[in-house]
Structure formats: structure tokens, C-alpha cells
Amino acid sequence: MAQAASGKLPALAQAGVTPASGAHSGIPLQQNASAVKADYTLRIAPVTVELDPSHILSTIGYNGTAPGPVLRMREGKTVTVEVINDTYTPELVHWHGMLIPPEVDGTEEEGSPLVPPHGRRSFQLTPRPAGSRWYHSHAMAMDDLHKGAYTGQFGFVYVDGGNDPGNYDQELFLALRDWEPFFTANMEDDDDDTHNGPLLEKPAVMNTEPDGLEVGSMTYSINDKALGSGDPIRVREGQRLLIHFLNASAIENRRIALAGHKMKVIALDGNPAPSPQMVDSIFLGAGERIDAVVEMKHPGIWILGATEKPIREMGLGVVVEYAGQHMQAQWIDPPKQPWDYAIFGNESAGAPAPEQTIETIFEKIPGGAGKFNLWLVNGEPYPHEREFVLQQGAHYRLIMRNRTDDAHPLHLHRHLWELREINGKAMAGVMKDTVVVPYYGRAVVDFTADQPGLALFHCHIQQHMDYGFKALFRYA
Ligand SMILES: [Cu+2]
């Protein structure tokens, strides 16, 4: 049926994913299904992931794989995405980092329609801005670790702005992941990257109640392979790699490095860095992306992976192999240096000065043994009686005060923000959609209210979001 209509349509962009000819079999078209042939089809269904031959796990993924396919879209060119849900639970596909209306953004809180169990739904969206975006389930998981962002429902979307200079020899998309999450009372806190700040938001009186159960993992990969399994990244001396990194974890922030090499960070959350910088390692909060260029000028066989040894040994890494080299893959600890977003910025703010300030305070109510922690935004868990109301066109300063002993990756849907201050240190020019608010620390961002409709603001750690750590912004 869908094919019959397609002949009359103008040629559509070459889709990164071609719907298989049998993709529609067995599922009747919904009454309201668009007659337009989809440019992309995402089928949500159970998949197996072979991390290594001795470890094959079952989860839910897109189009038979996890991560799902890399979707390449053209900036500004409207596309139709058909989502087919072959599972028993309602699903939502969120397009992280895109400036698109709430109807297609893919969150229940913003009013995006659900894709019903064993149903399908078509969405039209106009991808922008250019850069590294990603798509993932935005379903709530609560205490079900087989739902939402805990599953394999994630993948890259690369929005092509048509100005890629192409001065690299290989382009790689690498998603950092953990699998088989479990509840634990003694979560290893490996966000120590953000622990050496000035603790500006540390309360005078600390809450000493015991924490509730958090979510942990002991199974890691880059894309769908554990370190040492699958093909290495094969390179030649003198090549330049463009690597798109994504932390697709539902539970943890992460630091990674490529042994023997520095990486030049050229974009954060897909947006070009005003001052690209060479770094020894990169830090990615859950949901964040970094694009880096690496010059292959140190022949050998190296590990690209988590800087924490146990995490690397549990699979978070991939081997980078120069042609003609034969040896064990090597790891070298990079120098320790705190992650500093400011080095990628510029001196002056390009955006107009903010007219209004929004204050947010994040707190944790410890859950105690056998229970989960509850997370508060300005004293209340979601939903809030009074949402944050924005005036269209106004410029805002958003202050995030983290009064908890965790570093939280905060994300505002459908908007871009400019980082202006981390732990009291001023900065400008770095445009992002997610920011890690340090342990007992503070982040300040500016944004323009130019995307009417509801916009969800939340911690990108699934359990924190599910248990209160979110709020809605609405337009007056
Ligand atoms: Cu959090």
C-alpha cells in the first residue's frame, strides 16, 4: 500500500535506513497513517546484542540492532519517520538536541503522542541544527530496568549542514554504553571528575539519611561490542579520524581516552566549539556528545576506552590497530585533569544579555534501605504546581544549583543553551543542550525562548528523571 503511493512523490532524500520490503508485513496500517512514504522507518522490537561470543544479551532495539542505525538527515529538509512498535509497551522516540515542536519531540510530558503497543505512527520533522544528535526512548522506566533508556533503544542522528570540509579519512560513530543494569545500595561514585570544585552549593547541614537503591552496571561496551571483541578500528599512520562520541548510558557519566594520542575536540553536543582544543581525555555526561579529530601518528595497537580500569576491563573500550602492527593492545593512563568546558569557549558572549533569571535548586531525599531516592527541583518532585513560564523571544539565564552528592547531566529539550558559568568560573560561546552540573556545584546557562510549546527539563539519568528530577517549561 505504501509503495503504491510512492511513485507519485518527488524523489526523497536517500535514507540512511531503507525500510525492508517486508517491513510492513503482519501489521495493519493505522487509519491515520500518512500516505507519504517514510524516509526512515524505525521498528522497535526485541534484539540480541553479542557483546562478545560468551555474552549475548536480550534487549529492545531499533531495526534489529542496538545501537540502532546511524540516521543521516539534511538540515532543514523535512523528513517522515515511521515508528513501528513491535513490543507490548507504549513507546516514545525522542530526538535529542533537535529544535523541533513538542508534537514530534517524543516525550509524554510535552504531549507527544505515544506509539501504541503493536501499533505504528508517522512523524514529520525538520532536522536542525546541523551536527551530532541522537534518538532514544523517552519512556518512563521507574523500577523496570527493561524499559526506556535502559534498553538498546538509542542511536545517532547526524544532521548534515552541507558544510563538512571532509578533512578526515575515517568517520566513526561511537556510543558508550552499559548493559544489564541492577539496583545497588553501594553505587561506585566515579564522577570524581567534578568533585574537586569549590562545592559552592554544599549545604551547611548535610542530610545524613541513608541513600536508597541506585542503578549500577558491570557490563559495558562501545556500540555493541565489549573491549577486545569484534573488529578493531583499523587505521594507517598519517590518517585523521573524525570520531563522534555519545554517552548513551542511562546511569553514568564517563571519561574516556585513546592511549598514546591526544584528541582535538571540535564540537560539543554537535555544535562547533568556538575554540577547538587538544585534550588527553574527554568527559561525557549521560546524553552528551563530543566530536573529536585524532591524528594517527603513534603507530601501535592501542585501547580507546574508559579511563577507569575496572570499567574498561568490564568492556568499555575498543582496540585501535595501526596497519602492520602486531602486539597486545596497550593502555596508558592519561594525565589527570579536571574537565573544563570553558577551554572550548570564547571571550565574549555573542548572545544578548539575559532579561530574566530562572533559579533552580536540585535536592535529594534519601530513600533509605530498599527504597529509591526522590529528587526535587525547587523543593518539589515532578509534576510542579506552577511550571516555569517563558515569554517568547525573551533571553533567560538559568541557574542550576546542585545540592546533592552526585554530578547530574541536565538537559533542556528543544532548546540550545550557552554555557556561562561552571562553579563560579565565567565562560561564553559554548552552545549545548546538556550540561553536567557538578557535585555540590553550580552551572549557569543562557538561552532564548524561541521554541514555543512545552519543553522538558530533566536530569538525563533515567532513575533520577523517573523519581522526580524534571520540570516543564511552558510559553506564556
Ligand atoms: Cu541526576
Boltz pocket constraint, residues with backbone or C-beta under 6 A from the ligand:
constraints:
  - pocket:
      binder: B
      contacts: [[A, 406], [A, 407], [A, 408], [A, 409], [A, 459], [A, 460], [A, 461], [A, 464], [A, 465], [A, 469]]
      max_distance: 6.0
